[in-house]
Amino acid sequence: MIHPLFIIFVCILLYLGYFLLLLCYLITVLLHELAHAFVASRLGYKLNVITLMPHGVSIGGSNVYFSYRDEILIAIAGPLFNIILAVCTVCIWWVFPITYAYTDYFVFANLVIAIINVLPIYPLDGGRVFLALLSIKKSRKSAEKIVRIVGITLSVGLILGFVVTTFFVPNFTLLMFGGFLFVTSLFEDKNSRYTRISTINDKMQKLNKGIKIRDVAVNQNTTLYKLFRETSPNTITQFTILNDSMQVVGYLDEQKLEKLLLVYPATATLRTIL
């Protein structure tokens, strides 16, 4: 998928004669997203939708329910890898100074992508981290509203920054990124979500070959987050909820668990919900 603003961004760079910078930019963002994909695959997620955007390349899938710790680890992998690439390239300059003339744009692109992506605006990586941290204490819907408000506020700030520069030297980069981030903050992009490999749909497809049912007894003080960590891609988990007297007070399956994660924060206990 190609975002319309990405086409405009490419045309502007080509018109201004920045072909080499554009090439370095494309290589950088692809490496950035490969870092996301690598960490995601190690944690049990699949990132299968690629969208070219002005701030980078977004890899994601449909909306699912996942560990917020995993979401943070996947998000920081991209900017961290950009910083590592920039540092390693600068180190090469010390050994082979002649490489500076061919790799200075590459270092610049990596630093720019890393800095832009740590902004707390969803779906930038900083916004993902911010959203995941909020989701630990608040419901996902409430956390998304807060992140969206923050994103709109910061993007408006960038646009106002452009207005200020018009009195000196207009900075159209602020206008472009401010406008793009305003749109992405205002309208939810469901294709930028991570898809966990162990989704209910994937398990349904495995029923033809058979899949084990796993029964787990949990205390009513157990949090939704801990329950989710008990699920597995290769089994269907059913929970039996016990009180402090070891009496059964309820049952919970994976589908109900996923619905609860939309309404309650990950730290909510079964006692509170019941």
C-alpha positions in Angstrom: 0.0 0.0 0.0 1.2 3.5 -0.8 0.0 6.5 1.2 -0.9 9.5 -1.1 1.3 11.8 0.9 4.2 9.5 0.2 3.9 10.0 -3.5 3.8 13.8 -2.9 6.9 13.5 -0.7 8.8 11.5 -3.3 7.9 13.9 -6.1 9.1 16.9 -4.0 12.5 15.3 -3.3 13.0 14.3 -6.9 12.0 17.8 -8.1 14.5 19.3 -5.7 17.2 16.9 -7.0 17.5 14.7 -3.9 17.6 11.3 -5.6 20.5 10.0 -3.4 18.8 11.3 -0.3 15.5 9.6 -1.3 17.4 6.3 -2.0 19.0 6.4 1.4 15.7 7.3 3.0 14.0 4.2 1.4 16.8 1.9 2.4 16.7 3.3 5.9 12.9 2.9 6.5 13.0 -0.6 5.0 15.7 -1.6 7.5 13.7 0.1 10.2 10.7 -2.0 9.5 12.7 -5.2 9.1 13.9 -4.6 12.7 10.3 -4.4 13.8 9.4 -7.5 11.8 12.3 -9.5 13.2 11.5 -8.7 16.9 7.8 -9.3 16.2 8.4 -12.7 14.7 10.5 -13.7 17.8 7.6 -12.7 20.1 5.0 -14.5 18.1 3.5 -11.8 15.8 3.2 -11.4 12.1 3.5 -8.1 10.4 2.0 -8.5 6.9 0.7 -5.2 5.6 3.3 -2.8 4.3 2.3 0.9 3.8 4.7 3.5 2.4 4.3 6.8 4.3 6.2 10.1 4.5 7.6 9.3 7.9 8.6 5.7 7.0 7.2 2.3 6.1 4.4 1.0 8.3 4.2 -2.8 8.7 1.1 -4.2 10.5 -2.0 -6.2 10.3 -5.6 -6.3 11.6 -6.5 -5.4 15.2 -5.8 -8.0 17.8 -5.1 -8.3 21.5 -1.5 -8.7 22.6 0.9 -8.2 25.4 1.7 -4.5 25.9 5.2 -5.4 26.9 5.6 -7.0 23.4 4.1 -4.0 21.8 6.8 -1.8 23.4 9.6 -4.1 22.5 8.5 -4.2 18.8 8.1 -0.5 18.7 11.5 0.5 20.0 13.3 -2.0 17.8 13.0 0.2 14.7 14.4 3.5 16.1 17.1 1.6 18.1 18.3 -0.2 14.9 18.5 3.1 13.1 20.7 4.5 15.8 22.9 1.4 15.8 23.2 1.8 12.0 24.1 5.5 12.3 26.7 4.8 15.0 28.3 1.9 13.1 28.5 4.0 9.9 30.2 6.8 11.8 32.7 4.3 13.2 33.5 3.2 9.7 34.4 6.8 8.9 37.2 6.7 11.4 38.7 3.6 9.7 37.9 4.5 6.1 37.4 8.3 5.9 36.7 8.1 2.2 33.4 6.4 2.9 32.0 9.6 4.4 31.3 11.0 0.9 29.1 8.1 0.1 27.4 7.4 3.4 26.7 10.8 5.0 23.1 10.9 3.7 22.6 7.4 5.1 23.6 8.5 8.6 21.4 11.6 8.3 18.4 9.5 7.1 18.8 7.0 10.0 19.0 9.8 12.6 15.9 11.6 11.1 13.8 8.4 11.0 14.8 7.5 14.6 14.0 11.0 15.9 10.7 11.3 14.1 9.5 7.9 15.2 10.0 8.5 18.9 7.4 11.3 18.8 4.4 10.2 21.0 2.0 10.3 18.1 0.3 7.1 16.9 1.1 5.2 14.7 4.7 6.3 15.1 6.8 4.1 17.4 6.8 6.6 20.2 3.0 6.7 20.0 2.9 2.9 20.1 5.0 2.9 23.3 2.8 5.6 24.8 -0.4 3.7 23.9 1.0 0.5 25.4 2.0 2.2 28.7 -1.4 3.8 29.0 -3.2 0.5 28.2 -1.6 -1.1 31.3 -3.6 1.1 33.6 -6.5 2.1 31.4 -8.8 0.3 28.9 -7.6 0.2 25.4 -10.3 2.5 24.1 -9.5 5.1 26.8 -5.8 4.9 26.1 -6.4 5.3 22.3 -8.5 8.5 23.0 -5.7 10.0 25.1 -3.0 9.1 22.5 -5.2 10.6 19.8 -5.6 13.9 21.7 -1.9 14.1 22.3 -1.2 13.4 18.7 -3.5 16.1 17.4 -2.1 18.6 19.9 1.5 17.9 18.9 0.7 17.9 15.1 -1.1 21.3 15.5 2.1 22.5 17.2 4.2 21.5 14.2 1.8 23.3 11.9 2.0 26.4 14.1 5.7 26.1 14.0 5.5 26.3 10.2 3.4 29.4 10.5 6.1 31.0 12.7 8.8 30.2 10.1 6.9 32.0 7.4 8.0 35.2 9.0 11.7 34.2 8.4 12.4 31.2 6.1 9.3 29.0 5.6 9.9 25.4 6.7 7.5 23.3 4.6 8.8 20.1 6.3 7.0 21.2 9.5 3.8 21.8 7.5 4.0 18.4 5.7 4.7 16.3 8.7 2.4 18.3 10.9 -0.4 17.8 8.4 0.2 14.1 7.9 0.5 13.4 11.7 -2.7 15.4 12.2 -4.6 13.2 9.8 -3.2 10.0 11.2 -4.1 11.1 14.7 -7.6 12.1 13.7 -8.4 9.0 11.8 -7.6 5.5 13.0 -5.5 3.3 10.7 -6.5 -0.3 11.4 -3.9 -1.6 9.0 -1.1 -0.3 11.3 -1.9 -2.8 14.1 0.1 -5.8 15.0 -1.4 -9.2 14.3 -0.6 -11.9 16.8 0.0 -15.4 15.3 -2.2 -17.1 18.0 -5.4 -15.4 17.0 -8.8 -17.2 17.2 -9.1 -17.3 13.4 -5.8 -19.1 13.0 -6.9 -21.6 15.6 -10.1 -22.2 13.7 -8.1 -23.1 10.7 -6.2 -25.7 12.7 -9.4 -27.5 13.8 -9.3 -29.6 10.6 -6.1 -31.3 11.9 -7.2 -31.1 15.5 -6.1 -28.8 18.3 -5.7 -29.6 22.0 -7.9 -28.0 24.7 -6.1 -26.8 27.8 -7.9 -26.2 31.1 -6.3 -23.8 33.5 -7.5 -23.0 37.0 -6.8 -19.4 38.1 -7.5 -17.3 41.2 -10.1 -14.5 40.9 -7.3 -12.0 41.7 -5.5 -12.9 38.4 -5.2 -10.0 36.0 -6.3 -10.1 32.3 -2.7 -9.6 31.3 -1.6 -12.8 33.1 -4.5 -14.7 31.6 -3.5 -13.6 28.1 0.1 -14.7 28.7 -1.3 -18.2 29.4 -2.7 -18.6 25.9 -0.8 -20.5 23.3 -0.9 -20.6 19.5 -1.2 -24.4 19.6 -3.9 -24.9 22.2 -7.4 -23.6 23.0 -7.2 -22.4 26.6 -10.2 -22.5 28.9 -10.1 -20.9 32.4 -11.8 -22.0 35.5 -12.0 -19.1 38.0 -11.6 -20.0 41.8 -12.0 -17.8 44.8 -9.8 -17.9 47.9 -11.7 -20.8 49.3 -11.0 -22.9 46.1 -14.6 -22.6 45.0 -15.5 -22.2 41.3 -17.0 -18.8 40.7 -16.9 -18.7 36.9 -15.5 -19.8 33.6 -13.8 -17.9 30.8 -12.7 -18.8 27.3 -10.3 -17.1 24.9 -13.0 -15.3 22.9 -14.5 -13.7 26.1 -11.0 -12.8 27.2 -10.3 -10.9 24.0 -13.6 -9.0 24.4 -12.7 -8.1 28.0 -9.4 -6.7 26.9 -11.2 -4.2 24.8 -13.2 -2.9 27.7 -10.9 -3.3 30.7 -7.2 -2.4 31.3 -4.7 -5.3 31.2 -4.2 -4.9 35.0 -7.9 -5.4 35.8 -8.5 -8.5 38.0 -11.2 -11.1 37.5 -12.5 -10.2 40.9 -13.1 -6.6 39.7 -14.8 -7.7 36.5 -17.0 -10.4 38.1 
